[in-house]
């Protein structure tokens, strides 16, 4: 299995895979277990909202609350909720045909000088990448699975 390295901004899809204990989520688990001090793990507040609602629909509100609380208590994740993130995500959304949450992940990656990490090759994201590259490296966890 290839490894995830460097500072990353996580899309909600990645955190959902990780929190649900999937094979794809194992890639993030391995990364977090070997996290170096200079490597930062970031996401936007919008990502947390999306993770919560997906987990809530899958397993209920109590499960979602516990998973989000545990994740935030670990202090591994740097949350970004600034006006800069919001405006940059909005600009990306204005120009690109991808989800607002995806735009938010890419905005955080730009601001933190990190790689934007998504669980899989979402059709809309790949289409936009083919039209014009993003300003950050895009990584797909499924590409790193063994």
GROMACS elastic network, one bead per residue, 0.5 to 0.9 nm:
[ bonds ]
;  ai    aj funct       b0    kb
    1    27     6  0.83117   500
    1   144     6  0.60006   500
    1   145     6  0.55239   500
    2    27     6  0.86867   500
    2   143     6  0.84089   500
    2   144     6  0.50898   500
    2   145     6  0.70063   500
    2   146     6  0.72984   500
    3    27     6  0.72656   500
    3    28     6  0.89757   500
    3    30     6  0.78755   500
    3    31     6  0.70145   500
    3   144     6  0.65858   500
    3   145     6  0.87140   500
    4     8     6  0.88265   500
    4    27     6  0.72531   500
    4    28     6  0.74292   500
    4    30     6  0.82275   500
    4    31     6  0.58363   500
    4   139     6  0.86310   500
    4   141     6  0.81596   500
    4   144     6  0.75184   500
    5     8     6  0.80588   500
    5    31     6  0.69880   500
    5    35     6  0.82128   500
    5    36     6  0.89282   500
    5    39     6  0.77621   500
    6    35     6  0.87044   500
    6    36     6  0.84065   500
    6    38     6  0.79684   500
    6    39     6  0.52892   500
    6    40     6  0.74580   500
    6    41     6  0.89207   500
    6   114     6  0.73450   500
    6   115     6  0.76309   500
    7    38     6  0.77209   500
    7    41     6  0.59260   500
    7    42     6  0.80291   500
    7   109     6  0.86823   500
    7   112     6  0.81677   500
    7   113     6  0.76660   500
    7   115     6  0.64189   500
    8    39     6  0.76847   500
    8    40     6  0.63105   500
    8    41     6  0.51123   500
    8    42     6  0.62176   500
    8    43     6  0.84535   500
    8   109     6  0.67779   500
    8   112     6  0.83612   500
    8   113     6  0.83885   500
    8   116     6  0.59150   500
    8   117     6  0.65631   500
    9    40     6  0.82663   500
    9    41     6  0.59288   500
    9    43     6  0.52653   500
    9    44     6  0.83366   500
    9   105     6  0.59852   500
    9   106     6  0.73530   500
    9   107     6  0.88120   500
    9   108     6  0.61223   500
    9   109     6  0.50668   500
    9   110     6  0.88634   500
    9   112     6  0.79166   500
    9   113     6  0.89932   500
    9   114     6  0.61308   500
    9   115     6  0.60048   500
    9   117     6  0.60439   500
    9   118     6  0.89862   500
   10    13     6  0.80338   500
   10    14     6  0.62526   500
   10    15     6  0.70630   500
   10    41     6  0.72482   500
   10    42     6  0.62115   500
   10    43     6  0.53064   500
   10    44     6  0.83279   500
   10    47     6  0.80293   500
   10   105     6  0.61437   500
   10   106     6  0.87269   500
   10   108     6  0.86612   500
   10   109     6  0.83417   500
   10   115     6  0.84743   500
   10   116     6  0.61477   500
   10   117     6  0.50442   500
   10   118     6  0.66664   500
   11    14     6  0.55640   500
   11    15     6  0.69189   500
   11    16     6  0.89488   500
   11    43     6  0.69740   500
   11    44     6  0.85284   500
   11    47     6  0.63876   500
   11   101     6  0.71805   500
   11   102     6  0.63278   500
   11   104     6  0.81369   500
   11   105     6  0.53393   500
   11   106     6  0.83400   500
   11   116     6  0.72863   500
   11   117     6  0.59585   500
   11   118     6  0.53129   500
   11   119     6  0.76229   500
   12    15     6  0.51949   500
   12    16     6  0.60876   500
   12    17     6  0.86163   500
   12    43     6  0.83296   500
   12    46     6  0.86331   500
   12    47     6  0.50380   500
   12    48     6  0.70568   500
   12    49     6  0.86978   500
   12    50     6  0.62910   500
   12    51     6  0.54503   500
   12   101     6  0.73908   500
   12   102     6  0.81194   500
   12   105     6  0.82420   500
   12   118     6  0.77413   500
   12   119     6  0.84751   500
   13    16     6  0.51565   500
   13    17     6  0.62336   500
   13    18     6  0.86601   500
   13    47     6  0.88103   500
   13    50     6  0.88400   500
   13    51     6  0.76019   500
   13   117     6  0.88839   500
   13   118     6  0.61443   500
   13   119     6  0.53759   500
   13   120     6  0.80367   500
   14    17     6  0.52222   500
   14    18     6  0.62278   500
   14    19     6  0.86480   500
   14    24     6  0.80384   500
   14    25     6  0.66822   500
   14    28     6  0.75446   500
   14   117     6  0.70995   500
   14   118     6  0.56552   500
   14   120     6  0.85015   500
   14   140     6  0.89412   500
   14   141     6  0.75335   500
   15    19     6  0.59583   500
   15    20     6  0.83613   500
   15    25     6  0.74800   500
   15    28     6  0.82552   500
   15    47     6  0.87098   500
   15    48     6  0.88214   500
   15    51     6  0.69218   500
   15   119     6  0.85078   500
   16    19     6  0.51612   500
   16    20     6  0.59304   500
   16    21     6  0.84613   500
   16    22     6  0.88304   500
   16    25     6  0.77657   500
   16    51     6  0.60128   500
   16    52     6  0.88221   500
   16    54     6  0.77105   500
   16    55     6  0.72271   500
   16   119     6  0.88705   500
   17    20     6  0.52443   500
   17    21     6  0.62093   500
   17    22     6  0.54516   500
   17    23     6  0.78411   500
   17    24     6  0.61442   500
   17    26     6  0.81805   500
   17    28     6  0.86878   500
   17   119     6  0.73256   500
   18    21     6  0.51910   500
   18    22     6  0.63571   500
   18    23     6  0.84136   500
   18    24     6  0.72945   500
   18    26     6  0.65230   500
   18    27     6  0.82174   500
   18    28     6  0.64762   500
   18    29     6  0.67401   500
   19    22     6  0.79414   500
   19    25     6  0.72928   500
   19    55     6  0.86411   500
   19    67     6  0.69151   500
   19    68     6  0.88707   500
   19    71     6  0.87172   500
   20    25     6  0.74909   500
   20    55     6  0.83256   500
   21    24     6  0.81543   500
   21    25     6  0.58350   500
   21    26     6  0.69586   500
   21    29     6  0.89423   500
   22    26     6  0.64562   500
   23    26     6  0.51299   500
   23    27     6  0.74204   500
   23   142     6  0.88921   500
   23   145     6  0.77125   500
   24    27     6  0.58069   500
   24    28     6  0.76738   500
   24   119     6  0.70439   500
   24   120     6  0.88335   500
   24   141     6  0.62745   500
   24   142     6  0.59116   500
   24   144     6  0.84330   500
   24   145     6  0.65294   500
   25    28     6  0.53903   500
   25    29     6  0.63292   500
   25    30     6  0.88197   500
   25   119     6  0.81096   500
   25   141     6  0.79208   500
   26    30     6  0.61057   500
   26    31     6  0.85426   500
   26   145     6  0.83369   500
   27    30     6  0.52869   500
   27    31     6  0.63816   500
   27    32     6  0.88060   500
   27   141     6  0.65807   500
   27   142     6  0.84015   500
   27   144     6  0.70325   500
   27   145     6  0.66396   500
   28    32     6  0.61137   500
   28    33     6  0.85440   500
   28   141     6  0.77542   500
   29    32     6  0.51624   500
   29    33     6  0.61397   500
   29    34     6  0.87657   500
   30    33     6  0.51510   500
   30    34     6  0.64424   500
   30    35     6  0.85485   500
   31    34     6  0.53706   500
   31    35     6  0.58717   500
   32    36     6  0.87288   500
   32    41     6  0.87070   500
   32    76     6  0.81732   500
   35    38     6  0.83245   500
   35    39     6  0.63722   500
   35    40     6  0.82453   500
   36    39     6  0.53133   500
   36    40     6  0.83213   500
   37    40     6  0.76539   500
   40    76     6  0.79726   500
   40    77     6  0.77319   500
   40    78     6  0.74256   500
   40   112     6  0.86293   500
   40   114     6  0.81496   500
   41    76     6  0.66026   500
   41    77     6  0.52247   500
   41    78     6  0.60354   500
   41    79     6  0.88125   500
   41   114     6  0.86244   500
   42    76     6  0.84373   500
   42    77     6  0.53802   500
   42    79     6  0.58759   500
   42    80     6  0.71185   500
   42   105     6  0.86584   500
   42   108     6  0.71754   500
   42   109     6  0.78741   500
   42   112     6  0.79619   500
   42   114     6  0.85734   500
   43    46     6  0.82141   500
   43    47     6  0.63092   500
   43    48     6  0.77782   500
   43    77     6  0.70689   500
   43    78     6  0.64702   500
   43    79     6  0.53803   500
   43    80     6  0.60973   500
   43    81     6  0.87921   500
   43   104     6  0.81181   500
   43   105     6  0.62979   500
   43   108     6  0.64180   500
   43   109     6  0.82829   500
   44    47     6  0.51982   500
   44    48     6  0.68727   500
   44    78     6  0.83893   500
   44    79     6  0.55318   500
   44    81     6  0.58286   500
   44    82     6  0.87714   500
   44    85     6  0.77130   500
   44    86     6  0.89809   500
   44   101     6  0.84551   500
   44   104     6  0.63749   500
   44   105     6  0.65695   500
   44   107     6  0.86902   500
   44   108     6  0.65953   500
   45    48     6  0.51469   500
   45    49     6  0.65146   500
   45    50     6  0.88525   500
   45    79     6  0.62546   500
   45    80     6  0.62004   500
   45    81     6  0.54633   500
   45   104     6  0.88187   500
   46    49     6  0.50544   500
   46    50     6  0.63038   500
   46    51     6  0.86536   500
   46    81     6  0.80649   500
   46   100     6  0.85976   500
   46   101     6  0.63287   500
   46   104     6  0.71401   500
   46   105     6  0.88204   500
   47    50     6  0.51526   500
   47    51     6  0.61179   500
   47    52     6  0.85334   500
   47   101     6  0.61085   500
   47   102     6  0.85386   500
   47   104     6  0.75460   500
   47   105     6  0.74628   500
   48    51     6  0.51002   500
   48    52     6  0.60774   500
   48    53     6  0.86927   500
   48    68     6  0.76028   500
   48    79     6  0.87663   500
   49    52     6  0.51580   500
   49    53     6  0.62984   500
   49    54     6  0.87106   500
   50    53     6  0.52748   500
   50    54     6  0.61762   500
   50    55     6  0.85361   500
   50   101     6  0.75978   500
   51    54     6  0.53250   500
   51    55     6  0.60828   500
   51    56     6  0.83790   500
   51    64     6  0.80544   500
   51    68     6  0.80476   500
   52    55     6  0.52769   500
   52    56     6  0.59062   500
   52    57     6  0.85951   500
   52    61     6  0.80990   500
   52    64     6  0.54471   500
   52    65     6  0.71985   500
   52    67     6  0.84638   500
   52    68     6  0.68754   500
   53    57     6  0.61552   500
   53    58     6  0.85834   500
   53    61     6  0.82251   500
   53    64     6  0.75702   500
   54    57     6  0.52001   500
   54    58     6  0.61868   500
   54    59     6  0.85478   500
   54    64     6  0.82066   500
   55    58     6  0.50079   500
   55    59     6  0.57409   500
   55    60     6  0.67868   500
   55    61     6  0.75670   500
   55    63     6  0.71656   500
   55    64     6  0.50853   500
   55    65     6  0.87698   500
   55    67     6  0.85203   500
   56    59     6  0.54096   500
   56    62     6  0.75919   500
   56    63     6  0.68349   500
   56    64     6  0.50883   500
   56    65     6  0.80968   500
   57    60     6  0.57806   500
   57    61     6  0.76718   500
   57    64     6  0.87128   500
   58    64     6  0.88182   500
   59    62     6  0.80593   500
   59    63     6  0.59689   500
   59    64     6  0.71438   500
   60    63     6  0.55652   500
   60    64     6  0.63870   500
   60    65     6  0.87903   500
   61    64     6  0.50429   500
   61    65     6  0.60165   500
   61    66     6  0.85435   500
   62    65     6  0.51539   500
   62    66     6  0.61591   500
   62    67     6  0.86266   500
   63    66     6  0.52301   500
   63    67     6  0.61623   500
   63    68     6  0.85832   500
   64    67     6  0.52544   500
   64    68     6  0.60638   500
   64    69     6  0.84018   500
   65    68     6  0.52836   500
   65    69     6  0.59233   500
   65    70     6  0.84625   500
   66    69     6  0.51278   500
   66    70     6  0.60142   500
   66    71     6  0.84619   500
   67    70     6  0.52093   500
   67    71     6  0.60605   500
   67    72     6  0.85865   500
   68    71     6  0.51105   500
   68    72     6  0.60936   500
   68    73     6  0.84321   500
   69    72     6  0.52530   500
   69    73     6  0.59359   500
   69    74     6  0.86199   500
   70    73     6  0.50687   500
   70    74     6  0.62826   500
   71    74     6  0.53706   500
   71    75     6  0.73921   500
   71    76     6  0.77432   500
   71    77     6  0.76162   500
   72    75     6  0.56684   500
   72    76     6  0.74580   500
   72    77     6  0.66727   500
   72    78     6  0.88194   500
   72    79     6  0.88825   500
   73    76     6  0.82083   500
   74    77     6  0.75647   500
   75    78     6  0.72586   500
   80    85     6  0.70746   500
   80   108     6  0.70134   500
   81    84     6  0.82230   500
   81    85     6  0.64729   500
   81    86     6  0.73457   500
   82    85     6  0.52911   500
   82    86     6  0.64644   500
   82    87     6  0.87637   500
   83    86     6  0.50049   500
   83    87     6  0.60563   500
   83    88     6  0.83894   500
   84    87     6  0.53206   500
   84    88     6  0.59758   500
   84    89     6  0.84141   500
   84   107     6  0.86255   500
   84   111     6  0.83311   500
   85    88     6  0.51921   500
   85    89     6  0.59401   500
   85    90     6  0.84416   500
   85   104     6  0.68988   500
   85   107     6  0.58159   500
   85   108     6  0.62065   500
   85   111     6  0.75053   500
   86    89     6  0.52208   500
   86    90     6  0.61394   500
   86    91     6  0.87108   500
   86   104     6  0.72391   500
   86   107     6  0.80665   500
   87    91     6  0.61968   500
   87    92     6  0.86807   500
   87   107     6  0.87615   500
   88    91     6  0.50737   500
   88    92     6  0.62829   500
   88    93     6  0.86066   500
   88   103     6  0.82200   500
   88   104     6  0.77834   500
   88   106     6  0.88859   500
   88   107     6  0.56512   500
   88   108     6  0.85813   500
   88   110     6  0.89011   500
   88   111     6  0.89010   500
   89    92     6  0.51294   500
   89    93     6  0.61313   500
   89    94     6  0.85800   500
   89   100     6  0.70319   500
   89   101     6  0.83053   500
   89   102     6  0.84368   500
   89   105     6  0.79607   500
   89   106     6  0.73698   500
   89   107     6  0.52434   500
   89   108     6  0.82581   500
   90    93     6  0.50004   500
   90    94     6  0.60874   500
   90    95     6  0.87480   500
   90   100     6  0.75779   500
   90   103     6  0.74104   500
   90   104     6  0.80210   500
   90   107     6  0.89321   500
   91    94     6  0.50206   500
   91    95     6  0.64493   500
   91    96     6  0.85883   500
   91   103     6  0.85743   500
   92    95     6  0.52504   500
   92    96     6  0.58231   500
   92    97     6  0.88153   500
   92    98     6  0.86740   500
   92   100     6  0.85428   500
   92   103     6  0.58420   500
   92   104     6  0.83770   500
   92   106     6  0.82832   500
   92   107     6  0.76837   500
   93    96     6  0.51103   500
   93    97     6  0.66762   500
   93    98     6  0.66881   500
   93    99     6  0.73170   500
   93   100     6  0.61728   500
   93   102     6  0.87619   500
   93   103     6  0.59602   500
   93   104     6  0.87306   500
   94    97     6  0.79916   500
   96    99     6  0.87355   500
   96   103     6  0.83658   500
   96   124     6  0.89938   500
   96   125     6  0.87124   500
   96   128     6  0.66404   500
   97   124     6  0.64250   500
   97   125     6  0.76281   500
   97   127     6  0.85791   500
   97   128     6  0.69178   500
   98   101     6  0.83359   500
   98   102     6  0.63776   500
   98   103     6  0.67918   500
   98   124     6  0.56392   500
   98   125     6  0.58911   500
   98   128     6  0.77210   500
   99   102     6  0.50784   500
   99   103     6  0.62672   500
   99   104     6  0.85841   500
   99   124     6  0.83769   500
   99   125     6  0.85948   500
  100   104     6  0.60922   500
  100   105     6  0.86887   500
  101   105     6  0.63140   500
  101   106     6  0.87415   500
  102   105     6  0.50976   500
  102   106     6  0.63369   500
  102   107     6  0.85923   500
  102   118     6  0.83214   500
  102   125     6  0.82681   500
  103   106     6  0.51275   500
  103   107     6  0.60622   500
  103   108     6  0.86499   500
  104   108     6  0.62286   500
  104   109     6  0.85971   500
  105   108     6  0.52373   500
  105   109     6  0.62481   500
  105   110     6  0.87276   500
  105   116     6  0.62739   500
  105   117     6  0.78943   500
  105   118     6  0.87149   500
  106   110     6  0.61815   500
  106   111     6  0.86624   500
  106   115     6  0.82149   500
  106   116     6  0.56111   500
  106   117     6  0.85823   500
  106   134     6  0.82375   500
  106   135     6  0.84744   500
  106   136     6  0.72656   500
  106   138     6  0.83606   500
  107   110     6  0.50879   500
  107   111     6  0.62207   500
  107   112     6  0.85875   500
  107   116     6  0.87333   500
  108   111     6  0.51035   500
  108   112     6  0.59741   500
  108   113     6  0.81743   500
  108   114     6  0.79128   500
  108   116     6  0.80216   500
  109   112     6  0.52436   500
  109   113     6  0.56015   500
  109   115     6  0.56871   500
  109   116     6  0.53988   500
  109   117     6  0.88131   500
  109   136     6  0.67311   500
  109   137     6  0.85954   500
  110   113     6  0.51742   500
  110   114     6  0.65437   500
  110   115     6  0.81361   500
  110   116     6  0.83847   500
  110   135     6  0.69599   500
  110   136     6  0.62002   500
  111   114     6  0.78406   500
  112   115     6  0.88305   500
  113   136     6  0.77320   500
  114   136     6  0.72028   500
  114   137     6  0.77662   500
  115   136     6  0.60527   500
  115   137     6  0.50277   500
  115   138     6  0.59318   500
  115   139     6  0.68118   500
  116   136     6  0.68088   500
  116   137     6  0.62327   500
  116   139     6  0.61304   500
  116   140     6  0.86422   500
  117   120     6  0.89263   500
  117   137     6  0.85323   500
  117   138     6  0.59674   500
  117   140     6  0.58697   500
  117   141     6  0.70493   500
  118   121     6  0.74766   500
  118   122     6  0.84104   500
  118   138     6  0.75088   500
  118   139     6  0.62230   500
  118   141     6  0.63361   500
  118   142     6  0.86420   500
  119   122     6  0.85172   500
  119   139     6  0.82639   500
  119   140     6  0.53183   500
  119   142     6  0.60635   500
  119   143     6  0.87922   500
  120   139     6  0.86357   500
  120   140     6  0.51403   500
  120   141     6  0.62107   500
  120   142     6  0.54825   500
  120   143     6  0.76747   500
  121   124     6  0.85559   500
  121   125     6  0.70314   500
  121   126     6  0.62762   500
  121   140     6  0.63624   500
  121   141     6  0.89292   500
  121   142     6  0.79973   500
  121   143     6  0.87354   500
  122   125     6  0.53769   500
  122   126     6  0.62058   500
  122   127     6  0.85965   500
  123   126     6  0.53308   500
  123   127     6  0.61379   500
  123   128     6  0.87317   500
  124   127     6  0.50879   500
  124   128     6  0.62724   500
  124   129     6  0.86720   500
  125   128     6  0.51625   500
  125   129     6  0.61852   500
  125   130     6  0.86839   500
  126   130     6  0.61867   500
  126   131     6  0.86949   500
  127   130     6  0.51918   500
  127   131     6  0.64121   500
  127   132     6  0.88323   500
  128   131     6  0.50766   500
  128   132     6  0.62047   500
  128   133     6  0.74438   500
  128   134     6  0.83427   500
  129   132     6  0.52180   500
  129   134     6  0.65718   500
  129   138     6  0.89516   500
  130   133     6  0.67832   500
  133   136     6  0.81317   500
  133   137     6  0.86661   500
  134   137     6  0.71746   500
  134   138     6  0.78350   500
  139   142     6  0.89736   500
  139   143     6  0.79151   500
  139   144     6  0.87128   500
  140   143     6  0.54968   500
  140   144     6  0.71442   500
  141   144     6  0.51732   500
  141   145     6  0.66631   500
  142   145     6  0.52759   500
  142   146     6  0.87514   500
  143   146     6  0.84094   500
